[in-house]
């Protein structure tokens, strides 16, 4: 079982539409999102879902911070 777990730890998932099986629980896998491989930790709550749900294809935009109060020239 330990050898099997080691092979799952370094497993790369190329198909995001594949379902998550119980043998992946408590392992981290690399999921291909179309550009890069994204590391994902598989827990019991993710069983039955698809791998692609946990490898986002969009970049996160940092939230903008406000500089000063209000707009310039506003009275």
C-alpha positions as a printed NumPy array, in Angstrom:
array([[  0.   ,   0.   ,   0.   ],
       [  2.856,   2.382,   0.803],
       [  4.409,   1.901,  -2.651],
       [  1.016,   2.553,  -4.212],
       [  0.658,   5.779,  -2.162],
       [  4.078,   7.011,  -3.333],
       [  3.089,   6.515,  -6.961],
       [ -0.126,   8.475,  -6.361],
       [  1.762,  11.33 ,  -4.659],
       [  3.805,  12.037,  -7.764],
       [  0.909,  11.45 , -10.16 ],
       [  0.159,  14.013, -12.846],
       [ -3.463,  14.289, -13.954],
       [ -3.733,  15.447, -17.566],
       [ -7.512,  15.04 , -17.884],
       [ -9.506,  17.493, -15.73 ],
       [-12.765,  15.649, -16.488],
       [-11.604,  12.52 , -14.623],
       [-13.425,  11.725, -11.379],
       [-11.675,  11.651,  -8.023],
       [-11.58 ,   8.118,  -6.594],
       [-11.086,   7.034,  -2.96 ],
       [ -7.501,   5.946,  -3.668],
       [ -6.524,   9.622,  -4.065],
       [ -7.643,  10.675,  -0.562],
       [ -4.912,  12.304,   1.591],
       [ -2.609,  12.697,  -1.407],
       [ -1.502,  15.688,  -3.397],
       [ -1.61 ,  15.433,  -7.174],
       [ -0.614,  17.71 , -10.022],
       [ -3.572,  18.686, -12.235],
       [ -3.013,  20.183, -15.695],
       [ -5.12 ,  23.316, -16.217],
       [ -4.242,  23.903, -19.875],
       [ -1.031,  25.789, -19.199],
       [  0.701,  24.522, -16.07 ],
       [  0.405,  21.781, -13.502],
       [ -1.414,  22.886, -10.326],
       [ -0.814,  21.073,  -7.039],
       [ -3.984,  20.005,  -5.264],
       [ -4.467,  18.196,  -1.956],
       [ -7.268,  15.614,  -2.196],
       [ -9.533,  15.237,   0.855],
       [-12.656,  13.16 ,   1.5  ],
       [-14.899,  16.106,   0.679],
       [-13.619,  16.133,  -2.907],
       [-14.561,  12.507,  -3.643],
       [-16.826,  12.125,  -6.661],
       [-15.98 ,  15.557,  -8.051],
       [-13.871,  16.158, -11.145],
       [-10.198,  17.14 , -10.98 ],
       [-10.822,  20.226, -13.121],
       [-12.985,  21.799, -10.422],
       [ -9.891,  22.326,  -8.269],
       [ -7.44 ,  23.551, -10.928],
       [ -8.572,  27.04 , -11.889],
       [ -7.65 ,  28.269, -15.355],
       [ -8.023,  31.968, -14.529],
       [ -5.547,  34.125, -12.684],
       [ -6.612,  35.84 ,  -9.512],
       [ -6.56 ,  39.615,  -9.672],
       [ -5.254,  41.344,  -6.569],
       [ -7.787,  43.675,  -5.022],
       [ -7.146,  47.337,  -5.689],
       [ -6.412,  49.595,  -2.781],
       [ -7.817,  53.099,  -2.648],
       [ -5.36 ,  55.963,  -2.727],
       [ -6.6  ,  58.852,  -0.647],
       [-10.183,  60.013,  -0.158],
       [-12.539,  60.307,  -3.099],
       [-11.773,  61.544,  -6.607],
       [ -9.656,  64.536,  -7.532],
       [-11.524,  67.776,  -8.111],
       [-14.682,  66.667,  -6.368],
       [-16.182,  69.328,  -4.076]])
